[in-house]
């Protein structure tokens, strides 16, 4: 076997090895990217579940004749605002994620106010439909927290893979960019002040 033939065999072997590693690396990035997309879809699904519960909750509360109308209006408006913001998992920019999180946070505040004010209405608190909806809403909030944590974990796993050497070279070549996860809202690091 000549030196030229041996060189060609070595080059061909290296090309096959590097090509195989490149394909496996690329496919791994695709899998991680799809895992992030799936986790984001789960987050949106849980937020949608909450949005779907709100009309029933509002209608149940409307049955209490003297309930604060501004509180109900705030919940209805916050729900409308939150359901209008759609974020494509393929385009999770920090700005879009922040808009989504802000709208959902406003809805959470409006719901919290509604539930707090409902404490002043004994007939409403005794209403089985209201108590059932309140329990479903609490369960949904827990689902949202779990989905957000799962999403953040999927983003972290993806980002580690996309930023690790030599995968970062392949990620850059094929347009795999790091993604943002959920962050705590501004001021969340301060404990709420409780006054009696």
TIGU-709748 format. One line per 3 residues: number of its first residue (from 1); their letters; for each residue y, z, x of C-alpha. Coordinates in nm, 3 decimals, decimal comma. Layout:
// residues N
NUM = A = Y:Z:X  ...
//
This chain:
// residues 196
1 = XXX = 0,000:0,000:0,000  0,332:-0,101:0,142  0,639:0,118:0,175
4 = XXX = 0,818:-0,099:-0,078  0,543:-0,047:-0,337  0,536:0,327:-0,274
7 = XXX = 0,916:0,344:-0,316  0,893:0,156:-0,646  0,621:0,391:-0,771
10 = XXX = 0,828:0,698:-0,676  1,139:0,553:-0,843  0,941:0,462:-1,157
13 = XXX = 0,792:0,815:-1,168  1,136:0,972:-1,131  1,279:0,751:-1,407
16 = XXX = 0,991:0,847:-1,638  1,027:1,217:-1,562  1,405:1,216:-1,604
19 = XXX = 1,379:0,999:-1,914  1,122:1,234:-2,066  1,335:1,539:-1,987
22 = XXX = 1,640:1,361:-2,129  1,461:1,271:-2,451  1,323:1,622:-2,491
25 = XXX = 1,667:1,769:-2,420  1,840:1,534:-2,662  1,583:1,605:-2,933
28 = XXX = 1,626:1,978:-2,872  2,001:1,946:-2,923  1,941:1,754:-3,245
31 = XXX = 1,708:2,029:-3,370  1,964:2,300:-3,284  2,242:2,100:-3,451
34 = XXX = 2,037:2,061:-3,767  1,958:2,433:-3,763  2,333:2,503:-3,760
37 = XXX = 2,383:2,258:-4,047  2,107:2,423:-4,250  2,250:2,770:-4,186
40 = XXX = 2,596:2,649:-4,294  2,449:2,501:-4,612  2,289:2,840:-4,685
43 = XXX = 2,628:3,009:-4,639  2,787:2,766:-4,883  2,502:2,812:-5,129
46 = XXX = 2,549:3,189:-5,132  2,925:3,154:-5,177  2,856:2,910:-5,462
49 = XXX = 2,626:3,166:-5,624  2,912:3,415:-5,616  3,151:3,157:-5,764
52 = XXX = 2,900:3,084:-6,041  2,877:3,454:-6,134  3,253:3,500:-6,164
55 = XXX = 3,311:3,319:-6,498  3,046:3,539:-6,663  3,204:3,849:-6,512
58 = XXX = 3,552:3,744:-6,624  3,431:3,666:-6,979  3,260:4,004:-7,000
61 = XXX = 3,575:4,178:-6,884  3,788:3,979:-7,132  3,596:4,157:-7,406
64 = XXX = 3,788:4,471:-7,315  4,100:4,395:-7,521  4,357:4,581:-7,312
67 = XXX = 4,225:4,486:-6,966  4,490:4,389:-6,711  4,541:4,014:-6,754
70 = XXX = 4,706:3,966:-6,414  4,393:4,099:-6,245  4,179:3,849:-6,436
73 = XXX = 4,421:3,565:-6,356  4,411:3,653:-5,985  4,031:3,633:-5,986
76 = XXX = 4,032:3,299:-6,170  4,293:3,151:-5,934  4,117:3,281:-5,621
79 = XXX = 3,787:3,135:-5,744  3,950:2,797:-5,807  4,106:2,800:-5,461
82 = XXX = 3,782:2,904:-5,290  3,571:2,639:-5,462  3,815:2,360:-5,370
85 = XXX = 3,769:2,407:-4,996  3,464:2,217:-4,874  3,366:2,206:-4,510
88 = XXX = 3,124:1,943:-4,383  2,870:2,101:-4,144  2,910:1,799:-3,916
91 = XXX = 3,281:1,878:-3,877  3,301:2,256:-3,835  3,635:2,285:-3,663
94 = XXX = 3,787:2,630:-3,609  4,077:2,538:-3,840  3,852:2,431:-4,128
97 = XXX = 3,629:2,733:-4,085  3,935:2,958:-4,091  4,065:2,793:-4,411
100 = XXX = 3,726:2,840:-4,574  3,703:3,200:-4,460  4,059:3,274:-4,575
103 = XXX = 3,998:3,135:-4,925  3,673:3,329:-4,957  3,849:3,643:-4,832
106 = XXX = 4,116:3,609:-5,101  3,842:3,579:-5,362  3,671:3,890:-5,221
109 = XXX = 3,998:4,084:-5,247  4,057:3,968:-5,605  3,702:4,066:-5,702
112 = XXX = 3,740:4,402:-5,532  4,060:4,465:-5,729  3,884:4,362:-6,053
115 = XXX = 3,596:4,603:-5,991  3,834:4,881:-5,889  4,049:4,838:-6,202
118 = XXX = 3,736:4,826:-6,421  3,675:5,191:-6,332  3,964:5,275:-6,569
121 = XXX = 3,776:5,128:-6,866  3,481:5,347:-6,975  3,367:5,099:-7,242
124 = XXX = 3,348:4,826:-6,982  3,157:5,043:-6,735  2,908:5,127:-7,011
127 = XXX = 2,858:4,759:-7,095  2,509:4,651:-6,982  2,618:4,292:-6,921
130 = XXX = 2,903:4,408:-6,695  2,678:4,645:-6,501  2,418:4,369:-6,457
133 = XXX = 2,679:4,121:-6,335  2,825:4,383:-6,103  2,479:4,444:-5,953
136 = XXX = 2,421:4,069:-5,911  2,759:4,035:-5,745  2,680:4,317:-5,502
139 = XXX = 2,346:4,154:-5,421  2,521:3,822:-5,366  2,770:3,982:-5,128
142 = XXX = 2,474:4,110:-4,926  2,321:3,760:-4,925  2,651:3,618:-4,802
145 = XXX = 2,657:3,867:-4,516  2,301:3,778:-4,414  2,374:3,403:-4,438
148 = XXX = 2,687:3,439:-4,228  2,494:3,634:-3,963  2,216:3,371:-3,963
151 = XXX = 2,481:3,099:-3,927  2,646:3,279:-3,636  2,306:3,314:-3,465
154 = XXX = 2,230:2,944:-3,513  2,574:2,856:-3,370  2,518:3,087:-3,072
157 = XXX = 2,175:2,935:-2,999  2,316:2,584:-3,025  2,617:2,666:-2,803
160 = XXX = 2,395:2,823:-2,535  2,180:2,512:-2,527  2,477:2,270:-2,531
163 = XXX = 2,660:2,456:-2,253  2,366:2,526:-2,021  2,315:2,312:-1,713
166 = XXX = 2,189:2,036:-1,704  2,190:2,008:-2,084  2,570:2,024:-2,087
169 = XXX = 2,580:1,684:-1,914  2,353:1,532:-2,178  2,547:1,707:-2,458
172 = XXX = 2,873:1,563:-2,324  2,725:1,215:-2,298  2,607:1,216:-2,660
175 = XXX = 2,900:1,402:-2,819  2,737:1,738:-2,887  3,032:1,979:-2,890
178 = XXX = 3,025:2,356:-2,916  3,073:2,499:-3,264  3,262:2,794:-3,409
181 = XXX = 3,103:3,075:-3,604  3,251:3,326:-3,844  3,487:3,582:-3,699
184 = XXX = 3,620:3,905:-3,840  3,936:3,868:-4,041  4,262:3,974:-3,879
187 = XXX = 4,307:4,349:-3,909  3,936:4,413:-3,973  3,917:4,624:-3,658
190 = XXX = 4,135:4,892:-3,822  3,965:5,135:-4,055  4,109:5,129:-4,407
193 = XXX = 4,332:5,423:-4,490  4,198:5,632:-4,777  4,451:5,834:-4,978
196 = X = 4,380:6,079:-5,257
//
